[in-house]
Amino acid sequence: MLVDRAQIMVRSGKGGNGASHMRHEKSNPKAGPDGGDGGDGGTITIVTDAHLDTLLAFRYQRHFFATDGEKGLSKSCHGANGQSVIVRVPCGTLVFDDTTGELLCDMVLPDQELVVAKGGKGGLGNENFKTSTHQSPAEFTPGEPAIERMLRFELKLIADVGLVGLPNAGKSTMLCALTRAEAKIGAYPFTTLSPQLGIAELPGDRRLVFADLPGLIEGASEGAGLGYEFLRHIERTRVILHLVDMVPDDGSDPIANVELIRNELAVFSAELGSKPELLVLNKVDLIPEAERAKKVMKMCNALRVPAARRVVVSGATGEGLRDMLEACWKLAEHDVAAPWRAIS
């Protein structure tokens, strides 16, 4: 189950107070101050974990509290530090201060760390205030207070290729044919209710991570349908695989359908609309072979799609899938600047 939003409360530990104590010994009744410093409070740190892919855990635990530092002791003993807490999130998590709305960090790389609530520093004991003219100080300082804040997490999946298209374009079938993902398949709209991830293996120890999103409809960029809720998941992808049903059940024009999806992506995000696109003409097995070439050429000419940016496939029979993977790999390799490319 993909949970891509969460809200938590964190609180660091308070610093322990310094001690005020005068040392008394039988042989030396005026030994002087020996109050130790207080311990530091525990810190809250966010750490990315490459083995996580959902924020589901935060449905069951929403409060993360570090412990306070202990107060200083006599005989110059330092108080124990508070226990810190590590909060693990998936790679691709955006961390916001929920009160101000400020984006604190876009956590992309594995084992990336972000301190969101630093523990309070322990106070000073009275031994720190001893001078040649002030040999019996009683003063000490209190520990620094704890930091409490509300955080909001938003997950953007990290994938090489994002599958987009109208409902029933065959995206789930395609994902299952390319990877070992167990996406739901059905002959009705919106069989995919949340993003699905799958990994496709290519020769030469290569692989591509695919993200299948719920089908987009007109007005998706403004909140219509299910797709808008998940469009942010393909903002990180390096290639858009635009799947087009060549024989739509509703009798709509495939060319108009392509333009509709392109427009929704561009309206949602200029960056998303400018990503490299591979146009995949799906379900060609339903077109008679005598008409197939003519229909494909007509569509590609109308959309001005070069040969390197289009592939004819059938998710049901497997026709053209290897060519499609190689085309995706070539397009993805051109975007070498993406920092998450190194993620395993």
WOSULRA-V65156 format. One record per pair of residues at least 12 apart in sequence whose ideal C-beta (glycine too) atoms are under 6 Angstrom apart, sorted by sequence separation. I is the first residue (numbers start at 1). J is the second residue. D is the distance in whole Angstrom. If there is no record, write none. Layout:
i | j | d
I | J | D
I | J | D
This chain:
i | j | d
69 | 81 | 5
94 | 106 | 5
173 | 185 | 6
198 | 210 | 5
214 | 226 | 4
311 | 323 | 5
21 | 34 | 6
69 | 82 | 5
126 | 139 | 6
172 | 185 | 5
183 | 196 | 5
214 | 227 | 5
311 | 324 | 4
21 | 35 | 4
68 | 82 | 5
93 | 107 | 5
126 | 140 | 5
197 | 211 | 6
244 | 258 | 6
20 | 35 | 5
67 | 82 | 4
125 | 140 | 6
181 | 196 | 6
281 | 296 | 6
19 | 35 | 4
66 | 82 | 6
67 | 83 | 5
195 | 211 | 6
196 | 212 | 4
296 | 312 | 6
311 | 327 | 6
19 | 36 | 5
124 | 141 | 5
181 | 198 | 3
213 | 230 | 5
66 | 84 | 6
123 | 141 | 4
195 | 213 | 5
18 | 37 | 5
66 | 85 | 5
91 | 110 | 6
123 | 142 | 5
172 | 191 | 6
179 | 198 | 3
18 | 38 | 5
44 | 64 | 6
123 | 143 | 5
172 | 192 | 5
179 | 199 | 5
17 | 38 | 5
64 | 85 | 5
122 | 143 | 5
168 | 189 | 6
179 | 200 | 5
16 | 38 | 3
44 | 66 | 6
167 | 189 | 4
178 | 200 | 4
192 | 214 | 5
211 | 233 | 6
15 | 38 | 6
16 | 39 | 4
64 | 87 | 6
120 | 143 | 5
121 | 144 | 5
167 | 190 | 6
175 | 198 | 5
42 | 66 | 3
120 | 144 | 3
190 | 214 | 6
15 | 40 | 6
42 | 67 | 5
120 | 145 | 6
15 | 41 | 5
120 | 146 | 6
279 | 305 | 5
14 | 41 | 5
41 | 68 | 5
13 | 41 | 3
41 | 69 | 5
284 | 312 | 5
12 | 41 | 5
13 | 42 | 4
40 | 69 | 5
285 | 314 | 4
39 | 69 | 3
117 | 147 | 4
284 | 314 | 5
12 | 43 | 6
38 | 69 | 6
39 | 70 | 5
278 | 309 | 6
279 | 310 | 5
280 | 311 | 5
281 | 312 | 5
282 | 313 | 6
12 | 44 | 6
285 | 317 | 5
38 | 71 | 5
280 | 313 | 6
282 | 315 | 6
10 | 44 | 4
38 | 72 | 5
37 | 72 | 5
175 | 210 | 6
195 | 230 | 5
240 | 275 | 5
242 | 277 | 5
246 | 281 | 5
36 | 72 | 4
190 | 226 | 6
247 | 283 | 5
35 | 72 | 6
36 | 73 | 5
53 | 90 | 5
82 | 119 | 6
175 | 212 | 4
231 | 268 | 5
235 | 272 | 6
239 | 276 | 5
240 | 277 | 5
241 | 278 | 5
242 | 279 | 5
243 | 280 | 5
244 | 281 | 6
245 | 282 | 6
246 | 283 | 5
52 | 90 | 4
157 | 195 | 6
195 | 233 | 5
245 | 283 | 6
246 | 284 | 6
47 | 86 | 5
49 | 88 | 4
241 | 280 | 6
243 | 282 | 5
247 | 286 | 5
34 | 74 | 6
36 | 76 | 5
39 | 79 | 4
42 | 82 | 4
34 | 75 | 5
36 | 77 | 4
37 | 78 | 5
38 | 79 | 5
39 | 80 | 5
40 | 81 | 5
41 | 82 | 4
42 | 83 | 5
43 | 84 | 5
44 | 85 | 5
45 | 86 | 5
46 | 87 | 5
47 | 88 | 6
48 | 89 | 6
50 | 91 | 6
171 | 212 | 5
34 | 76 | 5
36 | 78 | 5
39 | 81 | 4
42 | 84 | 4
218 | 260 | 6
48 | 91 | 5
221 | 264 | 5
220 | 264 | 5
255 | 299 | 6
280 | 324 | 6
216 | 261 | 6
258 | 303 | 6
221 | 267 | 4
161 | 208 | 6
221 | 268 | 4
255 | 302 | 5
160 | 208 | 5
167 | 215 | 3
216 | 264 | 5
6 | 55 | 4
46 | 95 | 6
160 | 209 | 5
161 | 210 | 5
162 | 211 | 5
163 | 212 | 4
166 | 215 | 5
278 | 327 | 6
8 | 58 | 6
159 | 209 | 4
278 | 328 | 6
3 | 54 | 5
76 | 127 | 6
99 | 150 | 6
2 | 54 | 5
3 | 55 | 5
6 | 58 | 4
98 | 150 | 4
159 | 211 | 4
3 | 56 | 4
13 | 66 | 4
16 | 69 | 4
19 | 72 | 4
21 | 74 | 4
69 | 122 | 5
72 | 125 | 4
98 | 151 | 6
8 | 62 | 5
9 | 63 | 5
10 | 64 | 5
11 | 65 | 5
12 | 66 | 5
13 | 67 | 5
14 | 68 | 4
15 | 69 | 5
16 | 70 | 5
17 | 71 | 5
18 | 72 | 5
19 | 73 | 6
98 | 152 | 4
157 | 211 | 5
1 | 56 | 6
13 | 68 | 4
16 | 71 | 4
276 | 331 | 5
13 | 69 | 6
96 | 152 | 4
48 | 107 | 5
50 | 110 | 4
93 | 153 | 5
94 | 154 | 5
48 | 110 | 6
93 | 155 | 5
16 | 79 | 4
92 | 155 | 6
48 | 112 | 5
92 | 156 | 5
90 | 155 | 6
92 | 157 | 6
47 | 113 | 5
92 | 158 | 4
91 | 158 | 6
45 | 113 | 6
46 | 114 | 4
13 | 82 | 3
45 | 115 | 5
46 | 116 | 6
43 | 115 | 6
44 | 116 | 5
162 | 234 | 3
171 | 243 | 5
44 | 117 | 4
170 | 243 | 6
69 | 143 | 6
169 | 243 | 5
43 | 118 | 5
162 | 237 | 4
43 | 119 | 4
156 | 232 | 5
157 | 233 | 4
161 | 237 | 6
164 | 240 | 6
169 | 245 | 5
42 | 119 | 5
156 | 233 | 6
41 | 119 | 3
158 | 236 | 5
159 | 237 | 5
160 | 238 | 6
161 | 239 | 5
162 | 240 | 5
163 | 241 | 5
164 | 242 | 6
165 | 243 | 4
40 | 119 | 5
41 | 120 | 4
156 | 236 | 5
161 | 241 | 5
40 | 121 | 6
40 | 122 | 5
39 | 122 | 5
38 | 122 | 3
37 | 122 | 5
38 | 123 | 4
37 | 124 | 6
37 | 125 | 5
36 | 125 | 5
239 | 328 | 6
35 | 125 | 3
7 | 98 | 6
35 | 126 | 4
166 | 257 | 5
35 | 127 | 6
239 | 331 | 5
33 | 126 | 4
34 | 127 | 6
239 | 332 | 5
33 | 127 | 5
238 | 332 | 5
33 | 130 | 5
164 | 261 | 6
238 | 335 | 4
55 | 153 | 6
55 | 155 | 6
238 | 338 | 6
33 | 137 | 6
12 | 117 | 4
15 | 120 | 3
18 | 123 | 4
35 | 140 | 6
38 | 143 | 5
41 | 146 | 6
10 | 116 | 6
12 | 118 | 6
13 | 119 | 5
14 | 120 | 5
15 | 121 | 5
16 | 122 | 5
17 | 123 | 5
18 | 124 | 4
19 | 125 | 5
20 | 126 | 4
10 | 117 | 5
12 | 119 | 5
15 | 122 | 4
18 | 125 | 4
170 | 282 | 5
20 | 138 | 5
20 | 140 | 4
208 | 328 | 6
18 | 140 | 4
18 | 141 | 5
202 | 325 | 6
17 | 142 | 5
200 | 325 | 6
17 | 143 | 5
16 | 143 | 5
15 | 143 | 3
14 | 143 | 6
15 | 144 | 4
14 | 145 | 6
14 | 146 | 4
13 | 146 | 6
12 | 146 | 5
11 | 146 | 6
12 | 147 | 5
11 | 148 | 4
177 | 315 | 5
9 | 150 | 6
174 | 315 | 4
173 | 315 | 4
8 | 151 | 5
7 | 152 | 5
170 | 315 | 5
6 | 153 | 4
5 | 154 | 6
4 | 155 | 4
161 | 328 | 5
160 | 332 | 5
158 | 340 | 5
2 | 194 | 5
2 | 195 | 6
108 | 339 | 6
108 | 340 | 5
